Amino acid sequence: MLLFFTSLMMACGWGFMLTKGQTMILELELMSVSSTNFSIMLIVDKINLSFSMVVTLIAGSVFTFAHKYMEEDQNSDRFLWILMAFVISMNLLTFSGSIFFLLLGWDGLGITSFALIIYYQSFESLSAGFQTLMVNRLGDAIIVVSTFLFVLLGQFSFISLSDNFTSVGLVLMLSVAALTKSAQYPFSSWLPAAMAAPTPVSALVHSSTLVTAGIFLIIRLSYNVPLNEEVKSLLLFVGAITCLLGGWAATYENDIKKIIALSTLSQLGVMVFSLGLGFPGLALFHLYTHALFKALLFLAAGNMLMATYGSQDIRLMGGIGMAMPFTIIMFNISSLCLVGAPFLSAFYSKHVILEKMVMNSLNLSSMLIMFVATMMTAKYVSRSLKAVSWNKPINSIMAVSSNFYTTFPVTVLGIGGIVSGKFLSMIDLGNLELAYIPSFWGNIINIITIGGITLGLIRGSKILSNHYLSSMFFLTPVVSLGSKGLAPLVKEMSNLDYGWLEPSFSVKNYHNKFGAVLSDVGVWPQKQSFFMAGVILVFTLVFVTSSYF
């Protein structure tokens, strides 16, 4: 109830900021060294108020759902407290205006996400959490290094960046750091691995908070200083490749949570691609609509997992709609939002991004990659719908339970997934973008989407496997087994004992044997080591005699 009330207050503040068109800046100066002021800055405007409204609305729905989903867990209270710490960290990052306040929320997200991913305390969840932590540490290190450039500028805030060489380098570094947090290529492998967390974590973390934190940072930077052409080219390339990677890999997955995670990866690529085109408002608009219908998709999948006793294979979920019609309706709505079905929320954001892509003077390769990624999105959506909603019953063992805690959050997010696109475009005119394209290109976009749906329906029942795509262009083994490449170097270095390296096995073995001999000498009456005692006595006599002469 507190989260829903907070979301309502953020909505009221957002409406006030829209009517007044003002921005509030609160700054607390910590200290001043020479001409550099170390300060903590808080920014309150329509961007972070609307983003915080979406985050708290989804968090309230997820907490309501988690009350039922985690009721049999012995440590459910601890789980909810860690989840609340995650929401607080996300809001700290949202309202941050300086690098210190940003790091407070940024590192809070990393630590709490690691604790949530390893919650089930198995080897798989630990490896997934460690992989997530290490990839995100790269972005943290880049942000820490960027503080040197802030010192050169003489300030630590985002709002006073100018268009000079140092600011351009700073924006480039922060953009690369944001790509690690948003799981863009080549940092994409941690997002499917993070599905080892409980489903409420996936609904909150991988829909509207952790993965969108980096994109929100780039949007905040782009509103203060225009992105230069180098950064835009980087975002265009990375966004297109990530969109293709997520959509293509999802066509070869049978785990429903990994399919949804890869669809999140694909939509994050669309947002980054929109930033590369130079439309941060449109990217923020798609971020809002995607957060609502993706959280709905995860909660609907969580209801199905509870009904099938945790079975996540879509090939075993056929006919589940007969037992759970309301959940399947919401699953279908959120799946249709992924392909941008007319008059649903993503129709007002995703299709506009594709139309803006056609309008801009891009190279042909980027356009072709996005068209193929759009077709792959339609393909895996129709494939999953055919397996879950339209297939014959397979698993006869189900435990369907419908109550307030499972129905209310799905209903709230379902309404948001249907009307949020039209509502947000009407309330905030900054989300609107005009697109004048020939009917030929509009028909091409529709034909590609229909073609992907047809391919998914034709090949949906076939068992597909591809190690190249399942490993996400071999990113997963490279990240998880990256230390194997350094094994020969580590082996050679282990032979060198400079006091800070581990000694080799032979040296450790020698020390162990020598220590055992000294131990035997020390207790020689009990061990009856008369031979060793005689040897020591002879050496003592020789030493004393030589010293005397």
C-alpha positions in Angstrom: 0.0 0.0 0.0 2.9 2.4 0.7 4.4 1.8 -2.7 1.0 2.3 -4.5 0.6 5.5 -2.5 4.1 6.7 -3.4 3.3 6.0 -7.0 0.2 8.1 -6.7 2.2 11.0 -5.2 4.8 10.8 -7.9 2.0 10.9 -10.5 0.6 14.1 -8.9 4.1 15.6 -8.8 4.6 14.7 -12.5 1.4 16.4 -13.4 2.4 19.5 -11.5 5.8 19.6 -13.2 4.1 19.2 -16.6 1.8 22.2 -16.0 4.5 24.4 -14.5 7.4 23.2 -16.7 9.9 23.7 -13.8 12.8 21.8 -12.4 13.9 21.7 -8.8 17.5 21.3 -7.9 18.6 20.6 -4.3 22.4 20.7 -3.7 24.4 20.0 -0.5 28.0 21.0 -0.7 30.3 18.6 1.2 33.6 20.3 0.8 35.6 22.5 -1.6 39.2 21.7 -2.7 40.7 24.5 -4.7 38.1 25.3 -7.4 36.3 22.0 -7.3 33.2 21.6 -5.2 32.3 18.2 -3.9 28.5 18.2 -3.6 25.5 15.9 -3.5 22.8 17.1 -6.0 19.1 16.1 -6.2 17.1 16.8 -9.4 13.3 16.8 -9.4 11.7 17.2 -12.8 9.1 15.5 -15.0 11.6 12.8 -16.2 12.6 11.3 -12.9 9.1 11.8 -11.3 7.4 9.9 -14.1 10.1 7.2 -14.0 9.8 6.8 -10.2 6.0 6.6 -10.7 6.4 3.6 -13.0 9.0 2.0 -10.8 6.9 2.2 -7.6 3.7 1.1 -9.4 5.5 -2.0 -10.7 7.1 -2.5 -7.3 3.8 -2.4 -5.5 2.4 -5.0 -7.9 5.4 -7.2 -7.5 5.3 -7.0 -3.7 1.7 -8.0 -3.7 2.4 -11.0 -6.0 5.5 -12.0 -3.9 3.3 -12.2 -0.8 1.7 -15.3 -2.4 4.6 -16.6 -4.5 7.0 -16.7 -1.5 4.6 -17.7 1.2 6.1 -21.1 1.8 9.7 -19.7 2.0 11.1 -19.6 5.5 13.0 -16.4 4.8 10.3 -14.5 2.9 10.7 -11.4 5.2 14.4 -11.2 4.4 13.5 -11.5 0.7 11.1 -8.6 0.9 13.5 -6.4 2.7 16.2 -7.0 0.1 13.7 -6.2 -2.6 12.7 -3.0 -0.8 16.4 -2.0 -0.6 16.6 -2.6 -4.4 13.6 -0.2 -5.0 15.1 2.5 -2.7 18.5 2.2 -4.6 16.7 2.6 -7.9 14.9 5.8 -6.7 18.2 7.2 -5.4 19.7 6.7 -8.9 16.6 8.2 -10.5 16.8 11.5 -8.6 20.6 11.8 -8.6 22.2 14.8 -10.2 25.8 14.3 -9.2 28.3 11.5 -9.5 28.3 10.8 -5.7 24.6 10.4 -5.5 24.7 8.3 -8.7 27.2 5.9 -7.3 25.1 5.5 -4.1 22.2 4.2 -6.1 24.3 2.5 -8.8 26.3 0.3 -6.3 23.1 -0.3 -4.2 21.5 -1.8 -7.3 24.6 -4.0 -7.9 24.8 -5.3 -4.3 21.1 -6.0 -3.8 20.7 -7.6 -7.3 23.5 -10.0 -6.4 21.9 -10.9 -3.1 18.5 -11.5 -4.9 20.0 -13.6 -7.7 21.8 -15.9 -5.2 18.8 -16.1 -3.0 18.1 -19.8 -3.6 21.8 -20.6 -2.7 22.6 -23.2 -5.3 25.7 -23.6 -7.5 23.8 -22.3 -10.6 22.4 -19.2 -8.8 25.8 -18.5 -7.3 27.6 -18.6 -10.7 24.8 -16.5 -12.3 25.1 -13.9 -9.5 28.8 -13.8 -9.7 28.7 -13.4 -13.5 26.2 -10.5 -13.0 28.3 -8.9 -10.4 31.5 -9.1 -12.4 30.0 -7.7 -15.6 28.4 -4.8 -13.7 31.7 -4.1 -11.9 33.2 -3.1 -15.3 30.7 -0.3 -15.5 31.3 0.7 -11.9 35.1 0.9 -12.6 34.5 3.1 -15.6 32.3 5.5 -13.6 34.9 5.7 -10.8 37.6 6.5 -13.4 35.3 9.2 -14.9 35.6 11.2 -11.7 39.0 12.4 -12.9 37.3 14.1 -15.8 34.8 15.6 -13.5 37.8 17.1 -11.5 39.1 18.5 -14.7 35.7 20.2 -15.3 35.7 21.5 -11.7 32.3 20.1 -10.8 30.5 16.8 -10.2 27.0 17.4 -11.5 25.4 16.4 -14.8 23.4 19.6 -15.4 26.3 21.9 -16.2 28.1 19.8 -18.7 29.3 21.9 -21.7 30.1 20.8 -25.3 33.9 20.7 -24.9 36.4 17.9 -25.4 36.4 16.8 -21.7 32.6 16.6 -21.6 32.5 14.6 -24.8 34.9 12.1 -23.3 33.0 12.0 -20.1 29.7 11.3 -21.9 31.4 8.5 -23.9 32.7 6.9 -20.7 29.4 7.1 -18.9 27.6 5.7 -21.9 29.9 2.7 -22.0 29.3 2.2 -18.3 25.6 2.4 -18.9 25.8 -0.3 -21.6 27.2 -2.8 -19.0 24.2 -2.2 -16.7 21.7 -2.5 -19.5 23.2 -5.8 -20.8 24.1 -4.5 -24.3 26.4 -6.4 -26.5 29.1 -7.6 -25.6 27.9 -7.5 -22.0 24.6 -9.4 -22.6 25.4 -12.8 -21.1 24.4 -11.9 -17.5 20.8 -11.1 -18.2 19.6 -14.7 -19.1 21.8 -16.0 -16.3 20.1 -13.8 -13.8 16.8 -15.7 -14.3 18.1 -18.0 -11.5 16.4 -15.5 -9.2 12.8 -15.9 -8.0 10.2 -14.8 -10.5 9.2 -11.6 -8.5 12.8 -10.5 -8.7 12.7 -11.1 -12.5 9.5 -9.1 -12.8 10.9 -6.1 -11.0 14.7 -6.2 -11.7 14.6 -7.2 -15.3 11.6 -5.1 -16.5 11.9 -1.6 -15.1 14.8 -1.1 -12.8 18.2 -2.7 -13.1 18.4 -3.2 -16.8 16.9 0.2 -17.5 19.2 2.1 -15.1 21.9 2.5 -17.7 19.5 3.6 -20.4 18.0 6.2 -18.0 21.5 7.5 -17.3 22.1 8.0 -21.1 18.7 9.7 -21.4 19.6 12.0 -18.5 22.9 12.9 -20.1 21.4 13.4 -23.5 18.9 15.9 -22.1 21.7 18.0 -20.6 24.3 17.8 -23.4 23.7 16.5 -27.0 25.3 13.2 -27.8 28.1 13.5 -30.3 28.2 11.5 -33.5 30.7 9.0 -32.1 28.5 8.1 -29.2 25.4 7.9 -31.5 27.2 5.6 -33.9 28.2 3.4 -30.9 24.7 3.3 -29.6 23.3 2.5 -33.1 25.6 -0.4 -33.6 25.3 -1.9 -30.1 21.5 -1.5 -30.0 21.0 -3.2 -33.4 23.2 -6.1 -32.5 21.6 -6.5 -29.1 18.1 -6.5 -30.6 19.1 -9.1 -33.1 20.9 -11.2 -30.5 18.0 -11.3 -28.1 15.3 -12.0 -30.7 17.3 -14.6 -32.5 18.4 -16.5 -29.4 14.9 -16.5 -28.0 13.7 -18.6 -31.0 15.9 -21.5 -29.7 14.9 -21.4 -26.1 12.3 -23.5 -24.3 12.6 -22.1 -20.8 9.8 -19.5 -20.5 11.8 -17.3 -18.1 14.8 -17.2 -20.5 12.5 -16.4 -23.4 11.1 -13.4 -21.5 14.6 -12.4 -20.4 15.9 -12.5 -24.0 12.8 -10.5 -25.1 13.8 -7.9 -22.6 17.3 -7.9 -24.1 15.8 -7.3 -27.5 13.6 -4.4 -26.3 16.6 -2.8 -24.6 18.4 -2.9 -27.9 15.4 -1.0 -29.4 15.7 1.7 -26.7 19.5 2.1 -27.2 18.9 2.2 -31.0 16.4 5.1 -30.5 19.0 6.9 -28.4 21.5 6.4 -31.3 18.9 8.0 -33.7 18.8 11.0 -31.4 15.3 10.6 -29.8 15.8 10.3 -26.0 12.1 11.2 -25.4 11.0 8.4 -27.6 13.4 6.0 -25.9 12.0 7.0 -22.5 8.5 6.5 -23.7 9.2 3.0 -24.9 11.0 2.4 -21.6 7.7 3.1 -19.7 5.5 1.0 -21.9 8.0 -1.8 -22.0 8.3 -1.8 -18.2 4.6 -2.2 -17.7 3.8 -5.0 -20.1 7.1 -6.9 -19.4 6.3 -6.9 -15.6 2.8 -8.2 -16.6 4.5 -10.9 -18.7 6.7 -12.0 -15.8 3.8 -12.1 -13.3 1.6 -14.1 -15.7 4.5 -16.5 -16.2 4.8 -16.7 -12.4 1.2 -17.7 -12.0 1.8 -20.5 -14.6 4.9 -21.7 -12.8 2.9 -22.0 -9.5 0.2 -24.0 -11.4 2.8 -26.4 -13.0 4.8 -26.9 -9.8 7.8 -24.9 -11.1 8.0 -26.5 -14.5 9.5 -23.8 -16.9 9.5 -25.7 -20.1 6.9 -24.3 -22.6 6.6 -27.7 -24.2 4.9 -28.9 -21.0 2.5 -26.0 -20.6 0.1 -26.8 -23.4 -3.6 -26.4 -22.5 -2.9 -24.4 -19.4 -5.4 -21.7 -20.6 -8.3 -24.1 -19.8 -7.4 -24.0 -16.2 -6.2 -20.4 -16.0 -8.2 -18.3 -18.6 -7.6 -14.9 -17.0 -3.8 -15.5 -16.7 -3.6 -16.6 -20.3 -5.5 -13.6 -21.5 -3.0 -11.3 -19.7 -0.1 -13.4 -21.1 -1.5 -13.0 -24.6 -1.9 -9.2 -24.1 1.6 -8.7 -22.9 3.0 -11.0 -25.7 1.1 -9.0 -28.4 2.6 -5.8 -26.9 6.0 -7.2 -27.7 5.3 -7.3 -31.4 3.6 -3.9 -31.3 0.0 -5.0 -32.0 -2.3 -2.1 -32.9 -3.8 0.0 -30.1 -1.8 -1.7 -27.4 0.9 0.3 -25.5 4.0 -0.7 -27.5 2.2 0.3 -30.8 2.7 4.0 -29.8 6.4 3.6 -29.1 8.1 0.7 -30.9 6.5 1.3 -34.3 7.3 5.0 -34.1 11.0 4.0 -33.5 11.0 1.8 -36.6 9.3 4.6 -38.6 11.9 7.1 -37.4 14.6 4.6 -38.4 13.2 4.6 -42.0 13.1 8.4 -42.0 16.7 8.9 -40.9 19.7 8.6 -43.2 21.1 5.4 -41.8 23.4 2.9 -43.4 21.7 -0.1 -45.0 23.3 -2.7 -42.6 21.7 -1.1 -39.5 18.3 -1.0 -41.1 18.5 -4.6 -42.3 19.6 -5.8 -38.8 16.6 -4.1 -37.2 14.2 -5.5 -39.7 15.6 -9.0 -39.1 15.4 -8.4 -35.3 11.7 -7.3 -35.7 10.9 -10.5 -37.6 12.7 -12.6 -34.9 10.6 -10.9 -32.2 7.4 -11.8 -33.9 8.7 -15.3 -34.5 9.5 -16.2 -30.8 6.3 -14.5 -29.6 4.0 -16.5 -31.9 6.1 -19.7 -31.0 5.6 -19.2 -27.3 1.9 -18.4 -27.7 1.4 -21.5 -29.8 3.1 -23.7 -27.2 1.4 -22.2 -24.1 -2.0 -20.9 -25.2 -3.0 -22.8 -28.3 -1.4 -26.3 -27.8 -3.3 -29.3 -26.6 -3.1 -30.3 -22.9 0.1 -32.2 -22.0 0.6 -31.9 -18.2 -2.4 -33.0 -16.3 -1.0 -32.2 -12.9 -1.8 -28.6 -12.0 -2.5 -26.7 -8.8 -4.5 -23.6 -9.8 -5.0 -21.1 -7.0 -6.6 -17.7 -7.7 -6.8 -15.1 -5.0 -6.4 -11.4 -4.5 -2.6 -11.5 -4.3 -2.3 -13.1 -7.7 -5.2 -11.4 -9.5 -4.9 -7.8 -8.4 -1.3 -7.1 -9.5 -1.9 -8.8 -12.9 -5.0 -6.7 -13.4 -3.2 -3.4 -12.5 -0.3 -4.1 -14.9 -2.8 -5.5 -17.6 -4.6 -2.1 -17.6 -1.2 -0.4 -17.8 -0.1 -2.6 -20.7 -3.2 -1.8 -22.6 -3.7 2.0 -22.1 -0.3 3.3 -21.0 0.8 4.0 -24.6 -2.1 6.2 -25.5 -2.3 7.7 -22.0 1.4 8.8 -21.8 1.3 10.2 -25.3 -1.7 12.3 -24.4 -0.5 13.6 -21.1 3.1 14.4 -22.1 3.4 15.9 -25.5 7.2 15.5 -25.3 6.6 11.8 -26.0 5.1 12.5 -29.4 7.2 12.2 -32.5 5.9 12.9 -36.0 6.8 10.4 -38.6 6.0 11.0 -42.3 7.0 7.9 -44.3 5.8 6.5 -47.6 3.2 3.8 -47.4 5.7 1.4 -48.9 7.9 1.5 -45.8 4.9 1.2 -43.5 3.8 -1.9 -45.5 7.3 -3.3 -45.3 7.3 -3.1 -41.5 3.9 -4.8 -41.3 4.9 -7.5 -43.8 8.0 -8.3 -41.8 6.0 -8.6 -38.6 3.4 -10.9 -40.2 6.2 -13.0 -41.8 7.8 -13.5 -38.4 4.4 -14.6 -36.9 3.9 -17.0 -39.7 7.4 -18.6 -39.2 6.8 -18.9 -35.5 3.5 -20.7 -36.1 5.0 -23.1 -38.7 8.1 -24.0 -36.8 6.8 -23.5 -33.3 6.3 -27.2 -32.6 9.7 -28.3 -33.8 12.6 -28.9 -31.3 15.3 -26.4 -32.2 18.8 -26.3 -30.8 21.8 -24.1 -31.7 24.8 -23.8 -29.5 25.9 -20.6 -31.2 22.7 -18.8 -30.4 22.0 -20.5 -27.1 25.4 -19.3 -25.9 24.5 -15.8 -27.2 27.2 -15.6 -29.9 29.5 -17.5 -27.4 29.3 -14.6 -24.9 28.3 -16.9 -22.1 31.4 -19.3 -22.2 33.7 -16.3 -22.8 32.5 -14.6 -19.6 32.0 -17.6 -17.4 35.2 -19.4 -18.5 37.2 -16.3 -19.1 39.8 -17.2 -16.4 40.6 -20.4 -18.3 42.5 -18.4 -20.9 44.8 -17.1 -18.2 45.5 -20.6 -16.8 49.0 -21.1 -18.5 50.1 -17.6 -17.3 48.9 -18.3 -13.8 50.7 -21.7 -13.7 54.0 -20.1 -14.7 53.6 -17.3 -12.2 52.9 -19.8 -9.4 56.5 -20.9 -9.7 57.7 -17.5 -8.6 57.5 -16.8 -4.9 58.0 -13.0 -4.3 56.0 -12.9 -1.2 52.7 -11.9 -2.9 52.3 -14.9 -5.1 51.2 -18.4 -4.1 54.2 -20.9 -4.1 54.2 -23.8 -6.4 53.1 -27.3 -5.4 56.6 -28.6 -5.1 57.7 -25.7 -2.8 54.6 -26.2 -0.6 55.2 -30.0 -0.5 58.8 -29.4 0.6 57.7 -27.0 3.4 55.2 -29.5 4.6 57.7 -32.3 4.8 60.3 -30.0 6.5 57.6 -29.0 9.0 56.7 -32.6 9.7 60.4 -33.4 10.4 60.7 -30.5 12.8 57.5 -31.6 14.5 58.9 -35.1 15.0 62.1 -33.6 16.4 60.2 -31.5 18.8 58.4 -34.5 20.3 61.2 -37.0 19.9 60.8 -38.7 23.3 57.2 -39.6 22.4 58.1 -40.5 18.8 61.3 -42.3 19.8 63.2 -40.5 17.1 66.7 -41.4 18.4 68.2 -41.2 15.0 67.1 -37.6 14.5 68.3 -36.7 18.0 71.7 -38.1 17.3 72.0 -36.2 14.0 71.1 -33.0 15.8 73.6 -33.7 18.5 76.4 -34.4 16.0 75.7 -31.1 14.1 75.7 -29.2 17.4 79.1 -30.7 18.4 80.6 -29.9 15.0 79.3 -26.3 15.2 80.6 -25.7 18.7 84.0 -27.3 17.9 84.4 -25.2 14.7 83.5 -22.1 16.6 86.0 -22.9 19.4 88.9 -23.4 17.0 
